[in-house]
């Protein structure tokens, strides 16, 4: 079955969506991510959508669902890399994605997740190791 | 308006929505739409294609490209033979849904395009036409 891979990096899960997702693939990702958050005790989820050429109401709803479910599972979600044309379209469509944290790129998204985690626990042991090598 | 090309795209499964998006994107690029224009039109087509599948029980999209003098346009007509929509005004309203969506589909799609026409007859089906000119 077709799936979008989920990578684990320390306490974070990272997903980059590189394909034009059909609806079931989006739902599978939603299910997979929530299971992985619970299985790995992840504290943050980063979803990079820089390769997505459109976000319609279905994908918007999936992003909102993931963010909401993750929050209930004690993890923060950040969506990164949205293309400007996609942002313009989403707002006109009527979806401003309330409750979803966004960042311009993966690097800033990781900073946001680390900051959110740092606020809750001052324990940066893993953070120092990989911080300088980000793309 | 002179029609230069017309393709019939089936909407029978979720993967067909992706095919519609890709075909519409290609047509928009051929007609010289800007990236924002392409994105808006493709997103609107995606919303309506999903409605055709989910509420109309499937149907088809006729994708047309037009050239009228120096003006170029893309028009898509979505048709289904589903249950139809009894109250169009209500269906167009933001936040209204009878399915599991967010209720932004039809109203949102209308805001994204220049021309939007919907006709629906309960028991017969629904036709939605959208168009954008360069």
Interface residues (C-beta under 8 A of the other chain):
Chain A: X20 X21 X22 X23 X24 X53 X54 X55 X56 X57 X58 X60 X61 X83 X84 X85 X86 X88 X89 X92 X93 X94 X95
Chain B: X14 X15 X17 X18 X21 X22 X25 X35 X36 X38 X39 X40 X42 X43 X46 X47 X50 X94 X101 X102 X104 X105 X107 X108 X109 X111 X112
